[in-house]
């Protein structure tokens, strides 16, 4: 048999990177209901962070400038390495997004999402 095992619209054809992006998007949509101003923030998924000292961040944020919107970055590989299952990965992705949004807004993570840390 030659060709794809499943058509592109079937979940089998989703890559791990696509699935991860979906987790980030789900988390962003959940937060946008409470914080509509997040529509002006760019949410990105990168494979790995730039080399730093001894720590490996799971995400980062940068405020808006005149040239670009504010942005939140989630690093896929470090998050995937820390989560053992899809459910753990979804929780960790949401925590990273909440923490980065909180940093961007200058708030505590519990203020951004009251369920932060309770899952």
Backbone torsions as a table, in degrees:
resi	resn	phi	psi	omega
1	UNK	NA	129.9	179.5
2	UNK	-116.4	153.8	179.2
3	UNK	100.4	179.8	-177.5
4	UNK	-66.7	148.0	178.5
5	UNK	-72.1	-35.0	-178.4
6	UNK	-138.2	150.7	176.4
7	UNK	-65.4	158.2	-175.2
8	UNK	-59.0	-28.1	-178.0
9	UNK	-77.8	-8.8	179.2
10	UNK	-85.8	136.5	-177.0
11	UNK	-54.6	-22.8	179.1
12	UNK	-59.1	-27.1	-176.7
13	UNK	-87.8	-0.7	178.2
14	UNK	-75.6	130.4	178.0
15	UNK	-79.2	167.7	176.3
16	UNK	-62.1	-36.5	178.9
17	UNK	-65.7	-40.6	177.6
18	UNK	-63.6	-44.1	179.5
19	UNK	-62.4	-40.2	179.0
20	UNK	-65.1	-44.1	177.8
21	UNK	-59.2	-38.3	177.7
22	UNK	-62.9	-39.3	178.0
23	UNK	-63.3	-42.8	178.6
24	UNK	-64.1	-44.8	-179.7
25	UNK	-62.1	-41.3	177.4
26	UNK	-59.9	-42.7	179.8
27	UNK	-65.4	-42.6	179.4
28	UNK	-63.1	-45.5	179.6
29	UNK	-60.8	-39.0	178.0
30	UNK	-61.6	-41.2	-179.1
31	UNK	-76.8	-32.5	-178.6
32	UNK	-64.3	-26.7	176.9
33	UNK	-63.2	-34.6	-179.6
34	UNK	-90.7	-31.3	-176.0
35	UNK	-127.0	82.3	-177.1
36	UNK	-59.7	-24.4	-179.8
37	UNK	-66.0	-11.7	178.0
38	UNK	-70.4	-11.4	176.7
39	UNK	-62.8	-21.9	179.5
40	UNK	-90.1	1.4	-178.3
41	UNK	-101.3	137.2	175.2
42	UNK	-88.8	126.0	176.9
43	UNK	-106.9	123.0	-175.8
44	UNK	-122.2	152.4	171.8
45	UNK	-118.9	122.5	174.8
46	UNK	-117.3	154.3	-177.7
47	UNK	-64.3	-55.1	-177.3
48	UNK	-141.8	154.6	176.5
49	UNK	-77.0	163.2	173.5
50	UNK	-64.9	148.0	179.9
51	UNK	-56.8	134.5	177.9
52	UNK	-128.9	-160.0	177.9
53	UNK	-65.2	-129.4	-175.5
54	UNK	-86.9	-13.1	-175.5
55	UNK	-94.3	154.0	176.3
56	UNK	-121.6	108.0	-178.2
57	UNK	-72.8	152.0	175.8
58	UNK	-91.5	-19.8	-179.7
59	UNK	-163.2	172.2	176.3
60	UNK	-152.9	164.0	177.0
61	UNK	-140.0	155.1	178.1
62	UNK	-142.8	132.1	-179.8
63	UNK	-68.7	165.2	179.2
64	UNK	-68.8	148.3	172.1
65	UNK	-125.1	-179.7	178.6
66	UNK	-68.5	-25.2	-177.2
67	UNK	-88.3	-24.9	-176.0
68	UNK	-149.9	161.1	177.2
69	UNK	-70.8	164.6	170.1
70	UNK	-62.5	154.1	-179.7
71	UNK	-144.9	152.1	175.4
72	UNK	-124.5	131.4	179.8
73	UNK	-118.5	134.2	173.1
74	UNK	-115.1	130.0	-178.3
75	UNK	-93.7	115.0	-171.0
76	UNK	-64.4	-53.5	-173.4
77	UNK	-62.3	-46.5	178.1
78	UNK	-61.3	-37.4	178.0
79	UNK	-66.6	-45.3	-179.1
80	UNK	-62.4	-35.9	-179.9
81	UNK	-69.0	-25.4	-178.3
82	UNK	-91.3	-13.7	-177.8
83	UNK	-109.2	133.6	-176.8
84	UNK	-89.6	-26.5	-177.1
85	UNK	-132.8	170.5	178.5
86	UNK	-62.4	-40.1	179.6
87	UNK	-64.4	-44.5	177.2
88	UNK	-61.5	-40.6	179.4
89	UNK	-62.6	-43.8	179.7
90	UNK	-61.8	-43.3	178.4
91	UNK	-64.1	-43.4	-178.8
92	UNK	-66.7	-41.5	177.2
93	UNK	-58.9	-46.0	-179.3
94	UNK	-63.5	-41.3	178.3
95	UNK	-62.2	-41.9	179.2
96	UNK	-64.0	-44.9	179.5
97	UNK	-62.0	-45.3	179.6
98	UNK	-61.1	-45.2	-179.4
99	UNK	-62.3	-41.4	-178.9
100	UNK	-71.0	-38.4	176.2
101	UNK	-65.1	-42.0	178.1
102	UNK	-60.1	-43.2	178.3
103	UNK	-62.4	-42.2	-179.9
104	UNK	-64.5	-40.3	-177.9
105	UNK	-87.5	-8.7	-178.7
106	UNK	72.8	33.2	-179.0
107	UNK	-121.3	168.6	172.8
108	UNK	-78.0	146.3	179.0
109	UNK	-54.9	-34.0	179.2
110	UNK	-66.0	-25.6	176.6
111	UNK	-75.8	-34.1	-179.7
112	UNK	-72.6	-44.4	177.9
113	UNK	-138.4	108.5	-178.0
114	UNK	-59.1	-20.7	178.8
115	UNK	-89.5	5.9	-179.5
116	UNK	-57.9	131.2	177.5
117	UNK	78.0	-1.1	-177.9
118	UNK	-98.0	-15.1	-177.6
119	UNK	-76.0	NA	NA
